[in-house]
């Protein structure tokens, strides 16, 4: 957590050994984490000059006799043009075939998100896994800050609210389990209790919660008991408030950020931060686990409920069973910088150990909205790290603003969210990687981002960049549900 304007190379993940496990930074002022890519230049060696006199006799050019001409050679540009036209035609044919088999042929169906397989609409949410990765049976999601439950309807090929008629906790637990949560995580459900008309799906009179719920939902235009609001985990609450508004960074109170964890490597200590999203799952940044030294789950432990790193040395922590990094994580641009850690044994929730809420579809974190960052990162670029958890208030900026040439010059992609202080002085720094960027809305704390990268630490016009959890939400639920 940095509160100074300092220059020099700095990485949020202190575990990287730049010359061994990760490519060196491109930019001389690479900060917080990875860097912005710069062009690669290739040096060409000059031809050697021959300083020795040749022993071969000079060759006298042969001049053709008068009246004779040299053989006329075909023009090389005609060959090039002809070859280019041929290649273009081949590419056009390939593109046409791809369009036919992937788009046109699937116009009346629905293609698998993570493969080229095309399904008929009736195959979607029918209780049978048809896509290679099973995404065709991920049929439920939350919408909005009130946790409205929606299901994908193969009849209308759209997401619609689930009607509460005939609903109970058994159906709620079954749906949460299909979304990737454990039954012991289950919190509650409620109904809006308002007669509603429109597009819904509802349970039939003989529905059974032991069978796939999506196969028992039928279209409806009338909902007597209102739509279902489902809480799969009691998240986003805490028992202790932070200190008064901060402009730099200050030590956090015990229990103020109960979802913050320290991710530690055996015999090395704290390397990255993370956020509790359930008893079994921690969300962090993919770049924390690059290279053989950090990709082995048996080397990692998760420390929750403590704010002092020295105190954590007295406890072993929760061992990690599995590390899942985004398949499309790009170490050059830090696109899709997200990872999930599945714990070997579940956490025990308490006043100091609680999950943060994943943002629901339809929630927008707007330009100028206040947010908070926490972590054990360095107090200045390449400087010392604190023993106690630090906290700071920052501002979320729009991607358009962050991509201005004077700020981050187009490096912030859809999978990223930008936050900090354009005036400088408040930022994440080395050791904060993977930690939470949280926003309070409707009296609930939501995980807006995971600490990813930046330029320097707390520099003017160089806000920090975080993984955009809202954009990555489908991937998160998909991995939780299929693992």
Secondary structure by P-SEA (a helix, b strand, c coil): ccccccccbbbcccccccccccccccccccccccccccbbbbbbbccccccccccccbbbbbbccccccccccccaaaaaaaaaaaaaaaaaaaaaaaaaacccccccccccccccccccccccccccccccccccccccccccccbbbbbbbccccbbbbbbcccccaaaaaaaaaaaccccccccccccccccccccbbbbcccccccccccccbbbbccccccbbbbbcccccccccccccccccbbbbcccccccbbbbbcccccccbbbbbccccbbbbbccccccccccccccbbbbccccccccccccccccccccccccccccccccccbbbbbbcbbbbbcccbbbbbcccccccccccccccccccccccccbbbbccbbbbbbbbbccccccccccccccccccbbbbccccccbbbcccccccccccccccccccccccccccccccccbbbbccccccaaaaaaaaaaac
